[in-house]
Amino acid sequence: MLGGVFICYRREDSGGFAGRIYDRLTSSLGRENVFFDVDSIAPGLDFVDTLSERVGRCDALVAVIGKTWLSSADADKKRRLDDPNDFVRIEIEAALNRGVRVIPVLVDGAILPKREDLPASIDKLTRRQGIEISHARFDSDVENLIRALSELEDEVRQRAPAGGNRASRETIAKPPDGEAADHPDRKEPVPAGTPGETASAAGSPVDGLLGPKPQSGARPWGVAVPVAGAIVATAAIAGLLYAAFGSRQVEHTWRPSFDCRLAQFKAEFVICDNEELSQLDDALAATYRLVRGSMTGDDQKRLDNEEALWVAERNTCSTVDCVKQKLDERISALKAAMSKKP
């Protein structure tokens, strides 16, 4: 039996997102394969050793990163990540040191931290390919994460010897002697595309953010990846547009609601390279959060589904005018929905 998935997060930063991600992962992977909270450590046990051991038993660590993940401080106003005893830091250190696949999951518009902003013991986190999860695209974004974990499980099973345990998988996961997979002086960036794999230090956009194509064969985790037909068709069209457009990274003073380093579709690159569109996208995200916050239950789910379909439609755009029209129309629709609220 494989080790499963460990979800690492801060309650005050991303507890809501982490809970929703946990629910979706357990429904697809099985509750016994997903480890969420380490709430109690028996008196007398070394909590560093205990956390390290529990993380080390897993095959993947999902690091949920929100907007305050990096700056979160304790009662003395000291940054938590600078504390060697910080649980989040310990969990990520353990995963990186034990060869566990680390997948940064950026939620609610958060961006991947820069290497210089992290303690040296976890600065390799910035070289791991991540996945972005938003309220608007939650269902499809989480399916990307599930697909990546499913592919990882297949990969581990193929590599691990029969009856292999966590220790044997750690040995397999480590680079051969003499090969520094994450050495800062390495001139050729390690190709990245699968979430959690080592990425270029520059954090450039990477083709195949959705993860590798599914392979044939049974999945012991029983993962099913249902995707709406409209989104599948859109993704196929957008993939061709993206291939023609090409991936690139340009630094700008403006920033939309999402992390441009994780941009996948041509429409997203168009937004990232245009200040007006970036401002419109940010305004749309703020309006969406406002409208969603005024709803509950089925109304929220219906809004999320509408937003996911709208995102799929927007991603068929390849010009500034097309993207702007889609953004303007969606903002107007959300404002109209808000005006109807009592």
TATA-V687040 format. One record per backbone hydrogen bond with DSSP energy under -0.5 kcal/mol. CO is the residue of the C=O (numbers start at 1). NH is the residue of the N-H. E is the energy in kcal/mol with one decimal. If there is no record, write none. Layout:
CO;NH;E, CO;NH;E
This chain:
4;59;-2.5, 4;60;-1.3, 5;7;-0.5, 5;35;-3.4, 6;8;-0.6, 6;62;-2.9, 8;64;-2.9, 10;13;-0.6, 10;14;-3.0, 11;15;-1.8, 14;18;-3.0, 15;19;-2.2, 16;20;-1.9, 17;21;-2.8, 18;22;-2.5, 19;23;-2.2, 20;24;-2.0, 21;25;-2.7, 22;26;-2.7, 23;27;-1.6, 24;28;-1.2, 25;29;-3.9, 25;30;-0.5, 26;30;-1.4, 30;33;-1.9, 31;34;-1.2, 33;5;-3.1, 34;36;-0.5, 35;7;-3.1, 37;39;-0.6, 42;45;-1.9, 45;47;-0.7, 46;50;-2.6, 47;51;-2.6, 48;52;-2.4, 49;53;-2.4, 50;54;-2.2, 51;55;-2.7, 52;56;-2.5, 53;57;-0.9, 55;58;-1.8, 59;101;-1.5, 60;6;-2.5, 61;63;-0.8, 61;103;-2.8, 62;8;-2.9, 62;64;-0.9, 63;65;-0.6, 63;105;-3.1, 64;66;-0.5, 65;107;-2.5, 66;69;-1.1, 68;72;-1.5, 72;80;-2.9, 74;77;-2.1, 78;74;-2.3, 79;82;-1.1, 80;83;-2.0, 82;84;-0.6, 83;86;-2.3, 86;90;-2.6, 87;91;-2.7, 88;92;-2.2, 89;93;-2.7, 90;94;-2.5, 91;95;-2.0, 92;96;-2.6, 93;97;-2.6, 94;98;-1.8, 95;100;-2.4, 96;99;-0.6, 101;61;-3.2, 101;103;-0.5, 102;104;-0.6, 103;63;-1.8, 104;106;-0.6, 104;131;-2.3, 105;65;-3.1, 105;107;-0.6, 106;133;-3.2, 107;110;-1.5, 114;117;-1.4, 115;118;-1.6, 119;122;-2.0, 119;123;-0.6, 120;123;-0.7, 122;125;-2.0, 123;126;-1.3, 124;127;-1.6, 125;128;-1.7, 127;199;-7.9, 129;196;-3.1, 131;106;-2.5, 133;108;-1.2, 135;138;-1.1, 137;141;-3.0, 138;142;-2.8, 139;143;-1.8, 140;144;-1.4, 141;145;-1.4, 142;146;-2.7, 143;147;-2.6, 144;148;-2.1, 145;149;-2.4, 146;150;-2.4, 147;151;-2.4, 148;152;-2.1, 149;153;-2.3, 150;154;-2.0, 151;155;-2.3, 152;156;-2.9, 153;157;-2.2, 154;158;-1.9, 155;159;-1.9, 156;160;-3.0, 161;164;-2.7, 165;169;-1.9, 166;170;-2.2, 167;171;-1.9, 168;172;-1.8, 169;173;-2.3, 170;174;-1.4, 176;179;-2.2, 178;180;-0.7, 179;181;-1.1, 180;183;-1.3, 183;186;-1.9, 187;189;-0.7, 194;197;-2.4, 196;102;-0.6, 197;129;-3.2, 200;203;-1.9, 208;211;-2.1, 218;220;-0.6, 219;222;-2.3, 224;226;-0.6, 228;232;-2.2, 229;233;-2.5, 230;234;-2.1, 231;235;-2.8, 232;236;-1.9, 233;237;-2.0, 234;238;-3.4, 235;239;-2.4, 236;240;-1.3, 237;241;-2.0, 238;242;-3.1, 239;243;-2.2, 240;244;-1.9, 241;245;-2.0, 242;246;-3.0, 258;260;-0.7, 259;262;-2.0, 260;263;-1.4, 265;269;-1.6, 266;270;-2.5, 267;271;-2.0, 268;272;-2.5, 269;273;-1.8, 271;274;-1.5, 274;278;-2.3, 275;279;-2.3, 276;280;-2.2, 277;281;-2.9, 278;282;-2.2, 279;283;-2.3, 280;284;-2.6, 281;285;-2.3, 282;286;-2.1, 283;287;-2.4, 284;288;-2.9, 285;289;-2.3, 286;290;-2.0, 287;291;-2.7, 288;292;-3.0, 289;293;-2.3, 290;294;-0.7, 291;294;-0.9, 292;295;-1.7, 296;299;-1.5, 296;300;-0.8, 297;301;-1.8, 298;302;-2.6, 299;303;-2.2, 300;304;-2.6, 301;305;-2.3, 302;306;-2.3, 303;307;-2.5, 304;308;-2.3, 305;309;-2.1, 306;310;-2.2, 307;311;-2.7, 308;312;-2.0, 309;313;-2.0, 310;314;-3.0, 311;315;-2.1, 313;316;-1.5, 314;317;-2.1, 319;323;-2.2, 320;324;-2.9, 321;325;-2.3, 322;326;-2.1, 323;327;-2.6, 324;328;-2.8, 325;329;-2.4, 326;330;-2.2, 327;331;-2.5, 328;332;-2.3, 329;333;-2.2, 330;334;-2.4, 331;335;-2.4, 332;336;-2.2, 333;337;-2.0, 334;338;-2.2, 335;339;-2.1, 336;340;-1.0, 338;341;-1.2
